[in-house]
Amino acid sequence: SAGTQFFVVHQDAHKLDGRYAAFGMLIEGFDVLDAVASVKTTARDLENKPLEPQIIKSIRIVEDRG
């Protein structure tokens, strides 16, 4: 989107491959991802937004030392 937004993909989205840069991955907390993915939304095609704000309270950055 060439902006400051980001989104988390909950399932395979092959149509996005090669079109957007992936910059991270979830390594734990999949139950939280499932909970966020199950909230009620506006359900309008590409403008499918949560009815209630979903807030990230904390993150942990793990460096790849591989």
C-alpha positions in Angstrom: 0.0 0.0 0.0 3.1 2.2 0.1 2.0 3.7 3.4 2.4 3.0 7.1 -0.3 0.4 7.4 0.3 -3.3 7.8 -1.9 -6.3 8.0 -1.7 -9.9 9.3 -2.7 -12.7 7.0 -4.6 -15.4 8.8 -4.6 -17.9 5.9 -2.8 -18.5 2.6 -3.1 -15.5 0.3 -1.2 -16.5 -2.8 -2.7 -13.5 -4.7 -0.4 -11.3 -2.6 2.8 -13.2 -3.3 5.3 -11.0 -5.1 3.2 -7.9 -4.6 3.9 -7.0 -1.0 6.9 -7.3 1.2 6.7 -9.7 4.1 8.6 -8.4 7.1 7.7 -10.8 9.9 6.0 -13.9 11.0 4.1 -15.2 14.0 5.9 -17.9 16.0 3.6 -18.2 18.9 0.2 -16.9 20.0 -1.8 -18.5 17.3 -4.8 -18.6 19.6 -4.7 -14.8 19.8 -4.5 -14.6 16.0 -7.5 -16.9 15.7 -9.5 -14.7 18.2 -8.7 -11.6 16.2 -9.7 -13.3 13.0 -13.1 -14.3 14.4 -14.3 -10.8 15.5 -17.4 -9.4 13.8 -16.6 -7.2 10.8 -18.3 -4.9 8.3 -18.0 -7.7 5.8 -17.7 -5.3 2.8 -15.4 -7.0 0.2 -12.0 -5.3 0.4 -13.2 -2.9 3.2 -13.8 -5.7 5.6 -13.0 -4.0 8.9 -13.6 -5.0 12.6 -16.6 -3.4 14.2 -14.5 -2.9 17.4 -10.8 -1.8 17.2 -8.3 -4.6 17.6 -5.3 -3.3 19.6 -1.9 -4.8 19.8 -0.8 -4.3 23.4 2.7 -5.8 23.1 5.1 -7.5 20.7 8.4 -9.2 21.0 11.1 -8.9 18.4 13.2 -12.1 17.9 16.3 -11.6 15.9 17.2 -14.3 13.3 20.6 -15.5 14.3 20.5 -18.4 11.8 
